[in-house]
Amino acid sequence: MRQLTAIGAAFLLVFAAACSADESSAPEPAAADEAASQAPIVVAQAEDAQAGEAASAEGDFDPNRFQAGKHYTILTPAQPTSVGPDEVEVVEVFWYGCPHCYTLEPFAERWEKSGKPASTEFVRMPAALNPNWQTHARLFYAAEALGVLEEVHGDIFREIHVNRNPLNTEALMVAFFGDHGVSREDFLEAWNSFAVETNLKRSDSVVRRYRITGVPAVVVNGKYVTGADKAGGNEAVFEVVNFLVEKEKRRL
C-alpha cells in the first residue's frame, strides 16, 4: 500500500473562513470541546430553507443582489464542466480535515436535498493540493469506488472532527471501513485502483485550474467561485450559489 502521510493528531476550531493548502496539517483540537465540535450539525438542522428557496425563485431574480468581487469571484478563463448544455454544474471543493468544510457540509446537504434548483448538477470534489490533503482525497474516491460514498461521506467528517480520529493510516482507515461492512482486502484494492488514481489526478488538475488555494469553495459552472468568506457565512453560501445558477440559466 502507498505510504500514507500524517495529517495531524487532532483538530482545533478556528475562526478563519477557509483552510489553506499551505497548511501542512490540520489544526490541533485541544481547545475545542465536544459540544462545540457538534454545534454546526445542530445549527444546520434548525436552519430554515426559506433562504435557498427565495434565492432560487426565478420570478424574483435581482441581477444586482450579489456583486462580483465581493460575494464571488469570476474565473478567467472559464473552465469546462461535466454537464450538458442545458444544465448548470455546482462543484463543492473540500478537504475532510478542514473544520470549515465540516461546518459547511450540513448546509450543502440541506441544499442538495431541498434547495437545489432544477437542471443543476451537484458535484463534490476533494482537493488534493498537498500530500496531507491527497490522503483524504484518495479516501473519498476509494469510498466512491466501493459504492459506499453516500453512506460514509458524513461519517468521515464526524469521525475526524467529533471522534478525533484523523483517518490518516492504513490501520485507522481499514478499521473505519470495516465498521461500514467493507473488508480490508476490498478497501486496499479500491485504494490502489487505477480508477482512484485517475480521479485523484483529475481532481488535482481541475482544482488547480480553478486557482483555489483554500477550502471550502463552491464553483458554479466553471465560471464563479464563492465560499463562506465571500458570501458572508455558511447560511449565505447557497443563496449566492442559487443566484449564480439562475444567472447562468438565463445565459443558456
Sequence and secondary structure as in RCSB ss.txt:
>XXXX:A:sequence
MRQLTAIGAAFLLVFAAACSADESSAPEPAAADEAASQAPIVVAQAEDAQAGEAASAEGDFDPNRFQAGKHYTIL
TPAQPTSVGPDEVEVVEVFWYGCPHCYTLEPFAERWEKSGKPASTEFVRMPAALNPNWQTHARLFYAAEALGVLE
EVHGDIFREIHVNRNPLNTEALMVAFFGDHGVSREDFLEAWNSFAVETNLKRSDSVVRRYRITGVPAVVVNGKYV
TGADKAGGNEAVFEVVNFLVEKEKRRL
>XXXX:A:secstr
        S     SSSSEETT SS    TT  HHHHHHHHHHHHH  THHHHHHT GGG  TTSS BTTTBEE 
SS    SS TT EEEEEEE TT HHHHHHHHHHHHIIIII  TTEEEEEEE  SSHHHHHHHHHHHHHHHHT HH
HHHHHHHHHHHTS     SHHHHHHHHHTTT  HHHHHHHHT HHHHHHHHHHHHHHHHTT  EESEEEETTTEE
E HHHHTSHHHHHHHHHHHHHHHHTT 
